[in-house]
Amino acid sequence: MAINTFARKEIKFLLDMRQYEGLMEEIHKYMEPDKFCVGGKEYGIYNIYYDTPDDFLIRESLSKPYYKEKIRLRSYYSPASPDSLVFLEIKKKIGGIVTKRRVSMTLAESDEYLATRRKPKADKYITGQVFTEIDAFLDHYPVAPKQYISYQREAFFGRDNSDFRLTFDRKLTERRYDLGLNFESYGNQIIREDQRLMEVKVSDSMPQWLIQKLSELQIYKTSFSKYGRAYTSFVQEQAAANSRIYISGISLNHSILMNRSV
């Protein structure tokens, strides 16, 4: 059973193709492709996000609090089979610093754990610690699968600093049905085909060459959440269909219907 933990800053940018191609010319001078991206290759990332019945976690996240957290199940295969390796992750953001802790297991084991809390065998102490953290999260939030999101990723790391990473995501796909990693990747597109979502992942500050190139190409940071963008689209679609959607405790006709505190 594998485990990964980290703490870093994640800065996001939405690029058009001119900006993407101009930036790539510079990236190849200072960075190396991820081992799965050699030769211009990409890899797929497939996620199920969990949330409460009233979507508290994503609504809280969209309010941009100092502290927020989320839980998701991730696979690098689509569709995943019962014995495919998946990762159950808790991701937190505290004052701009992102931490992620995750445990790996098979898809079948993740289904068992999320349904009954029966854990797969682990031979590392820290794995038990992460499961304890996940247990506490699940005790506090009555979550269920709520959102599917997948994308194709191109990733690079710094030649002189492997903790410095750049990722480019395209074909961001979302749906709020067929919420299992055993289904194929399909659904609605979150960004245009000619756009790339870039994330700068650093433990300290961005290198000067990148800052200069971003300025030259007029690339500016943005606030972008894949789950947040998908949820916002869902709410807008429901509003257009005159559905009764509750947002932060207030209905669309401005009548206070609930005020949930988790």
ZAMARGU-4260 file (C-alpha; in steps of 0.2 Angstrom, whole numbers, plus 5000, padded with zeros to 4 digits):
<rodrens>
0) 5000/5000/5000 | 5008/5017/4994 | 5005/5034/5002 | 5010/5051/4997 | 5009/5067/5007
5) 5015/5085/5003 | 5012/5103/5007 | 5014/5116/4993 | 5007/5131/4984 | 4996/5128/4969
10) 4994/5143/4957 | 4982/5142/4942 | 4982/5150/4925 | 4970/5147/4911 | 4979/5148/4894
15) 4974/5150/4876 | 4984/5140/4863 | 4995/5155/4858 | 5000/5157/4877 | 5002/5138/4879
20) 5013/5136/4864 | 5024/5151/4868 | 5026/5145/4886 | 5031/5127/4880 | 5046/5135/4871
25) 5053/5141/4887 | 5048/5126/4898 | 5059/5114/4888 | 5074/5125/4892 | 5072/5123/4911
30) 5061/5108/4914 | 5060/5089/4911 | 5044/5080/4907 | 5036/5068/4919 | 5041/5050/4916
35) 5023/5047/4909 | 5024/5062/4898 | 5041/5059/4888 | 5039/5062/4870 | 5024/5073/4872
40) 5013/5060/4880 | 4999/5063/4892 | 4991/5053/4906 | 4973/5053/4911 | 4966/5057/4929
45) 4949/5051/4934 | 4941/5057/4950 | 4925/5055/4960 | 4922/5069/4972 | 4912/5066/4988
50) 4900/5078/4996 | 4886/5080/5008 | 4868/5079/5003 | 4867/5098/5002 | 4884/5100/4994
55) 4891/5109/5009 | 4909/5105/5005 | 4909/5113/4988 | 4898/5127/4993 | 4910/5131/5007
60) 4925/5130/4995 | 4917/5142/4983 | 4915/5155/4997 | 4934/5156/4998 | 4937/5152/5017
65) 4954/5153/5025 | 4952/5134/5028 | 4944/5121/5016 | 4945/5103/5013 | 4938/5090/5001
70) 4939/5071/4998 | 4940/5062/4982 | 4944/5045/4975 | 4956/5045/4960 | 4962/5032/4947
75) 4974/5033/4933 | 4964/5020/4923 | 4947/5022/4914 | 4937/5012/4916 | 4944/5005/4932
80) 4942/4987/4936 | 4939/4980/4954 | 4957/4976/4956 | 4963/4992/4949 | 4974/5003/4960
85) 4965/5019/4966 | 4969/5033/4978 | 4958/5040/4992 | 4964/5057/4995 | 4960/5071/5008
90) 4965/5088/5001 | 4966/5104/5012 | 4970/5122/5009 | 4975/5133/5023 | 4979/5151/5020
95) 4985/5147/5002 | 4995/5131/5007 | 4989/5115/5000 | 4991/5098/5009 | 4987/5081/5002
100) 4987/5065/5011 | 4981/5049/5002 | 4981/5030/5004 | 4980/5017/4990 | 4970/5002/4988
105) 4960/4992/4975 | 4944/4999/4969 | 4935/4984/4977 | 4944/4988/4993 | 4939/5007/4992
110) 4920/5002/4989 | 4921/4991/5005 | 4930/5004/5015 | 4918/5018/5011 | 4903/5007/5014
115) 4908/4999/5030 | 4925/5007/5036 | 4933/4990/5034 | 4951/4994/5030 | 4963/4984/5019
120) 4979/4978/5027 | 4993/4990/5029 | 5010/4988/5035 | 5015/5006/5038 | 5011/5016/5053
125) 5008/5032/5043 | 4995/5023/5033 | 4985/5020/5048 | 4987/5038/5053 | 4980/5044/5036
130) 4965/5031/5038 | 4962/5039/5056 | 4961/5056/5048 | 4949/5050/5034 | 4939/5041/5047
135) 4937/5057/5056 | 4932/5066/5040 | 4919/5053/5036 | 4912/5054/5054 | 4910/5073/5053
140) 4903/5074/5035 | 4889/5062/5029 | 4897/5061/5011 | 4892/5051/4996 | 4898/5052/4977
145) 4893/5068/4970 | 4904/5073/4955 | 4914/5065/4942 | 4929/5074/4934 | 4942/5068/4922
150) 4956/5076/4912 | 4971/5073/4902 | 4987/5080/4910 | 5005/5085/4903 | 5017/5087/4918
155) 5035/5094/4920 | 5047/5095/4934 | 5062/5107/4937 | 5079/5101/4932 | 5087/5110/4947
160) 5072/5108/4959 | 5061/5092/4957 | 5048/5100/4970 | 5044/5113/4957 | 5031/5106/4945
165) 5020/5112/4930 | 5005/5103/4924 | 4993/5107/4909 | 4976/5099/4909 | 4964/5098/4894
170) 4948/5089/4890 | 4941/5093/4907 | 4926/5082/4908 | 4912/5082/4921 | 4895/5073/4925
175) 4884/5071/4940 | 4878/5054/4936 | 4886/5037/4933 | 4897/5041/4948 | 4909/5027/4948
180) 4927/5025/4942 | 4921/5009/4933 | 4912/5019/4920 | 4921/5026/4904 | 4926/5045/4904
185) 4912/5055/4896 | 4901/5070/4900 | 4902/5089/4898 | 4917/5099/4895 | 4922/5112/4908
190) 4934/5122/4897 | 4936/5125/4878 | 4945/5113/4867 | 4958/5127/4863 | 4962/5131/4882
195) 4974/5123/4894 | 4972/5124/4913 | 4990/5126/4920 | 4995/5124/4938 | 5011/5129/4945
200) 5015/5119/4961 | 5029/5126/4971 | 5035/5124/4989 | 5042/5142/4990 | 5042/5154/4975
205) 5041/5153/4956 | 5058/5154/4946 | 5062/5171/4938 | 5062/5164/4921 | 5044/5158/4923
210) 5038/5175/4930 | 5046/5184/4915 | 5038/5173/4902 | 5021/5174/4910 | 5022/5193/4910
215) 5028/5193/4892 | 5013/5182/4886 | 5001/5191/4897 | 4996/5176/4907 | 4988/5180/4924
220) 4984/5169/4938 | 4965/5164/4941 | 4954/5156/4954 | 4949/5140/4946 | 4942/5124/4954
225) 4937/5110/4943 | 4924/5104/4955 | 4918/5122/4958 | 4916/5125/4940 | 4906/5109/4937
230) 4895/5113/4952 | 4892/5131/4947 | 4887/5125/4929 | 4875/5112/4937 | 4867/5126/4948
235) 4865/5137/4933 | 4857/5124/4923 | 4845/5119/4937 | 4841/5138/4939 | 4837/5139/4921
240) 4825/5124/4922 | 4816/5133/4937 | 4822/5119/4949 | 4823/5123/4968 | 4841/5124/4971
245) 4848/5129/4988 | 4864/5139/4988 | 4872/5143/5005 | 4855/5141/5014 | 4845/5153/5002
250) 4834/5147/4989 | 4833/5156/4972 | 4817/5165/4977 | 4827/5172/4991 | 4817/5163/5005
255) 4828/5156/5018 | 4825/5138/5018 | 4840/5131/5028 | 4855/5136/5037 | 4867/5121/5038
260) 4882/5121/5049 | 4892/5105/5049
</rodrens>
